[in-house]
Amino acid sequence: MVALVTIIDKNGTEHPLPYPSYYDMTTAAVVDSARNVSGYVRGMVIRDNIAKGALKWRYLTAAQWSEILKLFTAAYGGNFYNKVRFFDQVAGDFVTRDMYISDRTAGGWKVDANTGYVTGWTDCALSLVEV
């Protein structure tokens, strides 16, 4: 199965993400606008088709979730900005864009009683935002 989202790290290595339980893409435009003295909006598109993706997994192992997050964490060899290949709603095809990771959340679910380590996470979610 082809990955819906693939992270391409600073070394060019591809990291296909597990198929998400939830995939939501937002396409935005940056507009410089204001109202004139007659009350009409006057504006100009500064940049169009900016992508933001929200991904969520019902369950990931601690190792899977950690590997995803480390791709964007410099302390673990990752990079804040990475190339991301994803299925784009406007193009109707896969595109690759420079993106950064935004909010990340997960709920500890499976815990090893002997070590206290979380070994599984539920509702793992993250946002990827185009640079």
Secondary structure, DSSP 8 states (H G I E B T S, - for coil): ---SEEEE-TTS-EEE----SEEEEEEEEEEEEEE-TTS-EEEEEEEEEEEEEEEEEEEEEHHHHHHHHHTT-GGGT--SEEEEEEEETTTTEEEEEEEEEEEEEEEEEEE-TTT--EEEEEEEEEEEEE-
